[in-house]
Amino acid sequence: MKWLLAILTIFIVMTVGLGLYLQPNSFALCPYNQGKPVTREGCAPAGAIVAISGGDTAARTAAAVELYKNEWAPVLMFSGAAEDKDGPSNAAAMRLDAIEQGVPAGAILIEEMSENTNQNARMTRDLLRRHGISDIILVTSGYHMRRAMLEFSSMTSEDQITIRSSPTYDSHWGWWWWLTPRGWWLALSEFGGIMSFYLGGSTS
């Protein structure tokens, strides 16, 4: 009986630890202010909100739009190539979605060529350089946030761009991710990608 309890305890600790590790949140300790920025360090507005496509792209777009409406940044950036090469890019679709949610078209920048997280980071860096932006809030799904932060931090280190993480829950990932095969597949795939980053310097 004791060994069963020990195994269960280890499983719970590992599961909770993996979930927390994958989705760092720069705003977890910010004082509650109706979702709006405060003057406290790390809780103030940024130069831009950057959302990358993939997974539940609609949920990522909605999260970025909410941050914009709560005045976390004056600019929205969307990054991602077309999933269907005969159709519009993911970034263009996210832009249209944001406009339909009330964001002015002039407040949105898009990067339409990146096909993986490494390219998202590299091509967004180039866009940030052109517009002189040095402080961003990165939006992606919770399970993807750690790897995205690694890629973006690596690509923007020379430019001294400050990156803060704002993970979002979506149709593929939530508090109960560990109860589904899909949740475990996402978690372990991302963990594998993180290990690849440390071993080789980038991920797909």
C-alpha positions as CSV (number, residue, x, y, z in Angstrom):
1,M,0.0,0.0,0.0
2,K,2.8,2.4,0.9
3,W,4.5,1.8,-2.5
4,L,1.3,2.6,-4.3
5,L,1.0,5.8,-2.4
6,A,4.6,6.7,-3.2
7,I,4.1,6.0,-6.9
8,L,0.9,8.1,-6.9
9,T,2.7,11.0,-5.1
10,I,5.6,10.9,-7.6
11,F,3.2,10.9,-10.5
12,I,1.3,13.9,-9.1
13,V,4.5,15.8,-8.4
14,M,5.9,15.1,-11.9
15,T,2.7,15.9,-13.7
16,V,2.2,19.2,-11.9
17,G,5.9,20.1,-12.3
18,L,5.8,19.3,-16.0
19,G,2.7,21.4,-16.5
20,L,4.1,24.4,-14.6
21,Y,7.5,24.1,-16.4
22,L,6.0,24.1,-19.9
23,Q,3.9,27.3,-19.4
24,P,5.9,30.1,-17.6
25,N,3.7,33.1,-17.0
26,S,5.4,36.5,-16.5
27,F,2.3,38.0,-15.1
28,A,1.4,35.3,-12.5
29,L,2.5,37.6,-9.7
30,C,1.2,40.9,-11.0
31,P,-1.4,42.6,-8.8
32,Y,-4.9,42.1,-10.0
33,N,-6.1,45.3,-11.8
34,Q,-9.0,44.2,-13.9
35,G,-6.6,42.7,-16.4
36,K,-4.8,46.0,-17.0
37,P,-1.1,46.9,-16.6
38,V,0.2,48.5,-13.4
39,T,3.4,50.4,-12.8
40,R,5.1,47.6,-10.9
41,E,8.2,46.2,-12.7
42,G,7.3,43.4,-15.1
43,C,3.6,44.4,-15.0
44,A,3.8,47.5,-17.1
45,P,2.8,47.8,-20.8
46,A,5.1,46.5,-23.6
47,G,5.9,47.8,-27.1
48,A,4.0,45.0,-28.8
49,I,2.0,41.8,-28.2
50,V,3.3,38.9,-30.4
51,A,1.0,35.9,-31.1
52,I,2.2,33.0,-33.1
53,S,0.0,30.6,-35.0
54,G,-0.4,26.9,-34.4
55,G,-2.4,24.6,-32.2
56,D,-5.6,26.5,-31.4
57,T,-4.8,29.7,-33.4
58,A,-8.2,31.2,-32.7
59,A,-7.6,31.0,-28.9
60,R,-4.1,32.6,-29.3
61,T,-5.6,35.4,-31.3
62,A,-8.4,36.0,-28.8
63,A,-5.8,36.1,-25.9
64,A,-3.7,38.6,-27.8
65,V,-6.7,40.8,-28.6
66,E,-7.8,40.8,-25.0
67,L,-4.3,42.0,-23.9
68,Y,-4.5,44.7,-26.6
69,K,-7.9,45.9,-25.4
70,N,-6.6,46.0,-21.8
71,E,-3.8,48.4,-23.0
72,W,-0.9,46.1,-22.6
73,A,0.6,47.3,-25.9
74,P,-0.2,49.6,-28.7
75,V,0.7,47.1,-31.4
76,L,-0.3,43.5,-32.2
77,M,2.0,41.2,-34.2
78,F,0.8,37.9,-35.7
79,S,3.3,35.4,-37.1
80,G,2.7,32.3,-39.2
81,A,2.7,31.0,-42.7
82,A,-0.3,29.5,-44.5
83,E,-1.3,26.0,-43.4
84,D,-3.0,25.6,-46.8
85,K,-0.6,27.0,-49.4
86,D,-3.5,27.9,-51.6
87,G,-5.1,30.1,-49.0
88,P,-4.2,33.1,-46.8
89,S,-1.4,32.9,-44.3
90,N,-2.2,32.1,-40.6
91,A,-1.0,35.6,-39.7
92,A,-3.4,37.2,-42.2
93,A,-6.3,35.1,-40.9
94,M,-5.3,36.2,-37.3
95,R,-5.2,39.8,-38.4
96,L,-8.7,39.6,-39.9
97,D,-10.0,37.9,-36.8
98,A,-8.5,40.6,-34.6
99,I,-10.1,43.3,-36.8
100,E,-13.5,41.6,-36.5
101,Q,-13.0,41.8,-32.7
102,G,-12.5,45.5,-32.8
103,V,-8.7,46.0,-33.2
104,P,-7.8,48.9,-35.6
105,A,-6.1,47.6,-38.8
106,G,-3.4,50.2,-38.3
107,A,-2.4,48.6,-35.0
108,I,-1.6,45.2,-36.5
109,L,1.6,43.9,-38.1
110,I,2.0,40.5,-39.6
111,E,4.8,38.1,-40.5
112,E,3.6,35.5,-43.1
113,M,6.6,33.3,-43.9
114,S,7.5,31.3,-40.8
115,E,6.6,27.7,-40.7
116,N,7.9,26.6,-37.3
117,T,8.8,28.1,-33.9
118,N,12.4,28.8,-34.8
119,Q,11.3,30.8,-37.9
120,N,8.5,32.6,-35.9
121,A,11.3,33.9,-33.6
122,R,13.8,34.8,-36.3
123,M,11.3,36.5,-38.6
124,T,9.5,38.3,-35.8
125,R,12.9,39.6,-34.6
126,D,13.4,41.2,-38.1
127,L,10.0,42.8,-37.9
128,L,10.7,44.1,-34.4
129,R,14.0,45.6,-35.6
130,R,12.3,47.4,-38.4
131,H,9.8,49.0,-36.1
132,G,12.2,49.7,-33.2
133,I,10.4,47.6,-30.7
134,S,12.4,46.3,-27.7
135,D,9.8,44.9,-25.3
136,I,7.2,42.3,-26.2
137,I,4.6,40.1,-24.6
138,L,4.6,36.6,-26.3
139,V,1.3,34.8,-26.6
140,T,1.0,31.1,-27.4
141,S,-0.6,28.0,-26.0
142,G,0.4,27.0,-22.5
143,Y,2.1,23.7,-23.6
144,H,4.1,25.6,-26.2
145,M,5.2,28.6,-24.1
146,R,8.5,27.3,-22.7
147,R,9.9,26.3,-26.1
148,A,8.7,29.5,-27.7
149,M,10.4,31.6,-25.0
150,L,13.6,29.7,-25.6
151,E,13.5,30.3,-29.3
152,F,12.6,34.0,-29.1
153,S,15.1,34.7,-26.3
154,S,17.8,33.0,-28.4
155,M,17.0,35.0,-31.5
156,T,16.6,38.4,-29.9
157,S,19.4,38.3,-27.3
158,E,21.7,40.5,-29.4
159,D,19.0,43.1,-29.8
160,Q,18.4,43.1,-26.0
161,I,14.6,42.6,-26.5
162,T,12.7,42.0,-23.3
163,I,10.3,39.1,-23.7
164,R,7.4,38.4,-21.3
165,S,5.3,35.3,-21.5
166,S,1.5,35.2,-21.4
167,P,0.4,31.6,-22.0
168,T,-3.2,30.8,-23.0
169,Y,-5.4,27.8,-22.5
170,D,-7.1,26.5,-25.6
171,S,-9.1,23.5,-27.0
172,H,-6.0,21.3,-26.8
173,W,-4.7,22.2,-23.4
174,G,-6.1,23.1,-20.0
175,W,-5.7,22.4,-16.3
176,W,-6.8,18.8,-16.9
177,W,-4.4,18.1,-19.8
178,W,-3.0,15.0,-18.0
179,L,-6.3,13.2,-18.2
180,T,-6.2,12.9,-22.0
181,P,-3.8,11.1,-24.4
182,R,-3.7,14.4,-26.5
183,G,-2.5,16.3,-23.4
184,W,0.3,13.8,-22.8
185,W,1.3,13.8,-26.4
186,L,1.5,17.6,-26.4
187,A,3.4,17.7,-23.1
188,L,6.0,15.1,-24.1
189,S,6.4,16.4,-27.6
190,E,7.1,19.9,-26.3
191,F,9.5,18.5,-23.6
192,G,11.3,16.6,-26.4
193,G,11.5,19.8,-28.4
194,I,13.0,21.7,-25.4
195,M,15.7,19.0,-25.0
196,S,16.5,19.3,-28.7
197,F,16.9,23.0,-28.3
198,Y,19.4,22.6,-25.5
199,L,21.3,19.9,-27.5
200,G,21.2,21.6,-30.9
201,G,20.2,25.2,-30.3
202,S,16.8,25.2,-32.1
203,T,13.6,23.3,-32.6
204,S,11.1,22.8,-35.3
